[in-house]
């Protein structure tokens, strides 16, 4: 196990054991040190949901990708983008 995995386990245990604010702050520090690690942001979002801290999210956040599990939406978007480029 690497350092990040060990730290995440410690943070999640602390969160589960009841010190939710401290564990959220620890995770934020880890995110700041690893801004490209999307799994950390996902964990933070789930923790915020659990403690009802939805206002912690960025107010000016805008989606920058489409999540699609079937490919239909992706094909449709590619079709529209190709039309717009012409």
C-alpha positions in Angstrom: 0.0 0.0 0.0 1.3 3.4 -0.9 1.2 6.6 1.3 -2.0 7.9 -0.3 -3.9 4.7 0.2 -2.8 4.5 3.8 -3.8 8.2 4.4 -7.2 7.6 2.8 -7.8 4.6 5.1 -6.9 6.7 8.1 -9.2 9.5 7.1 -12.1 7.2 6.4 -11.6 5.5 9.7 -11.5 8.8 11.5 -14.7 9.9 9.6 -16.5 6.7 10.5 -15.4 6.9 14.2 -17.1 10.3 14.5 -14.5 13.1 14.0 -16.1 14.2 10.7 -14.8 17.8 10.6 -11.2 16.8 11.2 -11.4 14.1 8.6 -12.9 16.4 6.1 -10.1 18.9 6.7 -7.5 16.2 6.4 -8.9 15.1 3.1 -8.9 18.7 1.8 -5.2 18.9 2.6 -4.6 15.7 0.7 -6.6 17.0 -2.2 -4.7 20.2 -2.3 -1.5 18.2 -2.5 -2.9 15.9 -5.2 -5.3 18.1 -7.3 -5.4 15.7 -10.2 -6.6 12.7 -8.1 -10.3 12.6 -8.9 -10.9 9.8 -6.6 -10.1 12.0 -3.6 -12.6 14.6 -4.8 -15.2 11.9 -5.2 -14.6 10.7 -1.6 -14.8 14.2 -0.3 -18.1 14.8 -2.1 -19.6 11.6 -0.6 -18.4 12.6 2.8 -20.0 16.0 2.4 -23.2 14.4 1.4 -23.2 12.3 4.5 -22.7 15.3 6.8 -25.0 17.6 4.8 -22.2 20.0 3.8 -23.3 20.5 0.3 -22.5 24.2 0.6 -18.8 23.3 0.8 -18.8 22.7 -3.0 -17.6 25.3 -5.4 -20.5 27.6 -6.3 -19.0 28.4 -9.7 -18.3 24.8 -10.7 -19.4 23.9 -14.2 -19.3 20.4 -15.7 -16.6 19.8 -18.2 -17.5 16.4 -19.5 -20.4 14.1 -20.1 -20.7 10.8 -18.2 -22.5 8.2 -20.2 -22.8 4.5 -19.7 -24.3 3.4 -22.9 -22.6 5.4 -25.7 -25.9 6.8 -27.1 -25.4 10.3 -25.6 -21.8 10.4 -26.6 -22.7 9.6 -30.2 -25.5 12.2 -30.2 -23.1 14.9 -28.8 -20.4 14.0 -31.4 -23.1 14.3 -34.1 -24.1 17.8 -32.9 -20.5 18.9 -32.4 -19.6 17.9 -36.0 -22.6 19.8 -37.3 -21.5 22.9 -35.4 -18.0 22.8 -36.8 -19.2 22.8 -40.4 
